[in-house]
């Protein structure tokens, strides 16, 4: 993304309101992230973020049922998890609400942990690594970005995830580096 220098900022500030409106409308119609940003921060401050959160949850549900490439179930689920994280990243670029981000991560993690436990620990470590990376992101978010009161809401769930990962995927370096519990 280009950095705006002082000259460019001055020129933008000198633009007339009609030109600025045309630019905003054009950008919002071409880029969903710009549209979402404008919606949350200017047009619907009260409910915009919640609507975007619900839309993201609906998108994740669609991703869960979509078929992904891979010659094993583990690789297909790993590719699905990558698509989920991509969608969550789009959400976090627009919304800085860490609680909603944590809720989305938990929603995504419920999928692999609802699968049979023999999914973990196979020779296809891409699955184990992807799940461990998402758990690590959730741990970092909960322990470093959320208030201590909110940490209690996630502690048991995260510890359950860690227990399963350490039990079935201990051979994986990403899992090995995770704490035993938070």
N, C-alpha and C positions, 0 to 999 in steps of 0.2 A: 504494500500500500504506500502510495507516495506521501511524503511529508510536505506539509504546506509551509513555505517560507513566508517571511513577513510581507514581501511584495504581493504574493498571491492572496494572502489573507486581506490585505488592503484592497485589492482589486475586487474580491468577492464582496466585501462590505460596501463597495461603491455601486454594486448592481442594484437596479431598481426592483421593487417588490414583485412586479409582474414577471420579470426574468427569473427571480428566485423561485417563485411559485411554479413556473414552467419546468425549471430544473428539478425541483422536488417531485412534482407529478411524474415526470419522465423517469427519474431514478426509482421511485416507488413502484411504478408499473413494470420495470425491468428486473428489479432485484427484490426478492421476497424478504431478505434480511433488512433492507432499507424500509420496506413497507411495515414489517413488524416493529422496527425501531420507532418509526413515526407513530404507529398505532399505540404502542405502550407508553411512550414518553410525551405525546402531544394530543392525540385524538381521544384516547380512552384510558386515561390515567388510572381510573378506579378499577376497571375490570379487564383491561387489555392484557396484563401479564397472566392473569388466571385463564383467560381465553387461549392465549398462546400455549400455556402449560397443558390445557386439555387437548388442544390440537396436536401438540407433540406426543402426548400419551396415545392419541388415536393413531398417529403415524407409526409409533412404536408397535402398536398392535398389528398394523398392516405388515410391518417388517417381520414380525414373528411368524406370520403364516406364509410369507413369500418363500419360494424355493431358491436355494443358493447353490452355486457350483461347489464341487468337492467330491472326491471319490469315497469318502467315508462320512458317516453322520457327524463325527467330531469336527471335521473340516468345514462341513456345511454350517454347523452351528457357530463355529469360529467366524466365518464370513458374515453370518447374520449379526453376531455381536459387534463386529466392526461397523456394519451399517447402522446399528443402534447408536453406537458411540458417535458416529458422524452426525446423526440427527440431534443427539444431546448437545454436541459442540455447537451446532447451529443455534440451539436454544440459548446456550450460555453466552454466546456472543451478543445477543440482544438483551437478555435478562440477566441481571447480576444477582438474582435471588438464589443464594446457596442452599436454602432449605428445599426449594423446588428442584434444584439440580440433584440434591441427595435423593429426593423421592423418585426422580427418573432413574437414577442409577440403581436404586433398590428394585424398581420395577423390572429393569433389564436383568438384574442378577437373579430374580426369582425364576426366570426361565431355565438357565443352566442348572440351578440347584434343585429344580423340580424333576430333572431327568434322572434316570437310574444312575446309581453311584459308579457303575462300571464305565461310564463315559469318561470319568477322570482316571488319570494314571495310565493311559494307553500310550502307544508309541507315537501317537499324533499329538505332540506337545503344544501345537499351535492353539488348541482348544484350552488346555490348562493355563497356558501363558496369558491368553486373552482374558480368561475369567479372573486370574490372579491380578492382572493389571487393572481391571475394573474395580476389584475389591480394594486394591491399594489406593486407587483414586478416591474411592468412597471413604476409606480410613483417613486419608489426608484431609479431605473436605470436612469430615465430621470432627476430627480432633484439632484441626488448626483454624477452621473458618467458622464453625458454628459455636454458639454459646454452650456452656457446660450443661445447662438444663436440657438442651436439645440432644446432646450427646447420649444421654441416658435412653432416649427413644430408639437409638440405633445400635447401642452397645450389644445387646443380646443377639440381634440379627447378625451383626458383623462377626461376633465371636462364633456363631454357628457356622457361618461361611468359612471362617479360618479353620475351624475344627475339621470340616469336611476336606478342605484343600490339603491340610497337613496330613490327614489320614490317608488320602488316596493319591496325592500328587507330590509327595515329599521329594521325589527325585528331580523335580523341576526347579531350576535355580530361582526363578521369579517367586515361586511358592515358598521355597526355602528361606528367602530373604524377608518374607512377611513375618510379623510378630505372631506369637502363639495366641495372644488375645490382646484386646485394647482395654 
